[in-house]
């Protein structure tokens, strides 16, 4: 190709570009490029597609939220039915309803809490602990869940775990007499007698009519040899709950220790009037009769104790054989 021909061709090429520019066409003919208008149209279509996807996703979220709210509403309604059924004594049906409430809404803390309570009634203590734990995970301010889980731990003799839960109750409600009392019982079982006494005292400061707290404090005072103080606590326990046979039996034991044998027999009589199957109380009354030289009455009571399944030691049996011929 001659140099002059190349130059002519180049001039023609440049003239062509200039002409196209005057027409507003910046794309070379035959090069397969996209015009500016076409580019804008494609961008609009892309934006429209993104917008539709966003709208569809938002609609899907709204539908899911609406469905969730419906399930929550149904779960709460089922929970109310379950509580009513449980209060009527149908625990099995109540549990079935609570299962459904939880299936509808797995975040329903009250459903787990009530199912735990129902499991306690069915003697499923481990299952109750599991449900109370889930309820607490969902609602850490559910004080009664800590209290009841503590009682469940105490039921399976995990007193350290019980104390931890009673601590949580007291942290949230320092006026909860039950938590102090139950923590005192757990400490007593762990032989933490001083701490137990402190908790019993605090429980009674908060509730001066708490018969069980008076009773357990009396037990501890008896162990410490503070018999007159123990007797005063048993008096108050019986004042606020006159229908517990153990209260009378234990007060009788303190009177016996104080050598008030006739008064002790009076308490043993009251205990047996409430519950005539208490083998140890027949034994105790027999001992009091014996101390009053009333051997016939003593032997009769010891025989009743044996019939109620009270297990005498071999030494006791030898004594009875010799005394009650």
Secondary structure, DSSP 4 states (H G I P E B T S, - for coil): --HHHHHHHHHHHHHHHHHHHHTT--SPTTS----HHHHHHHHHHHHHHHHHHHHHHHHHHHHHHHHHHHHHHHHHHHHHHHHHHHHTT-HHHHHHHHHHHHHH-TT-HHHHHHHHHHHHHTT-HHHHHHHHHHHHHH-TT-HHHHHHHHHHHHHTT-HHHHHHHHHHHHHH-TT-HHHHHHHHHHHHHTT-HHHHHHHHHHHHHH-TT-HHHHHHHHHHHHHTT-HHHHHHHHHHHHHH-TT-HHHHHHHHHHHHHTT-HHHHHHHHHHHHHH-TT-HHHHHHHHHHHHHTT-HHHHHHHHHHHHHTT----HHHHHHHHHH--
